[in-house]
Amino acid sequence: MLRSERKIIDGIMLIHPMLEKLQKKIEDEQERVIADMISPAKKIVEALYALDARRIDLCNIHVLYSFIEQGLGSSFSVLLSCAKAGADSALYNKARTCMERAGFTLERAGREFEYLFKRLERRRAAVRVAGAPVFARAYYRYKP
């Protein structure tokens, strides 16, 4: 699996804990738009449609997260830790299959949720400490 494809699955896994906070922001913005009755009605309706589309995206991420969680079962926590650490795993292919069962391809998820994934703080690539053997992951550290 390509690194760019892994990033999409990582994004779904890592954005999930932020869903409640993002939902609250959407609700606050909806209230602000409705309270601004000075704007023309067409502008208000368009803003509300855009906010509803963002709310639907949050629901879709929750659904994809649930499909991946159910599909992986007990190995879900391993994939979640890989997503947090930026590590590769064979479980990503299984996660892709789970997403496809939900009706999403990686490309579609990447396109639709790109604006949400940009909110995530990504770690930089691993840097090997001088003299550490390549096979020993314990010697790797991440740049902040």
Disulfide bonds with the S-S distance in Angstrom:
none
